[in-house]
Amino acid sequence: EVCHSWLNRFRKLLVRYEKLERSFVALNHIAAAIIAFRKVKLTVNIIYG
């Protein structure tokens, strides 16, 4: 249920307007990648030298 609520934040996926299945699947993959990217804690180490 949590995953569905995360995906429902993407309005384009909430109601399927895409005619082609591959476009809809691609949008699902992009949304999943964005969700995963937001969940990852990023640390940037800059070494001056």
Secondary structure, DSSP 8 states (H G I E B T S, - for coil): -HHHHHHTTSHHHHTT--SSHHHHHHHHHHHHHHHHHHHS---------
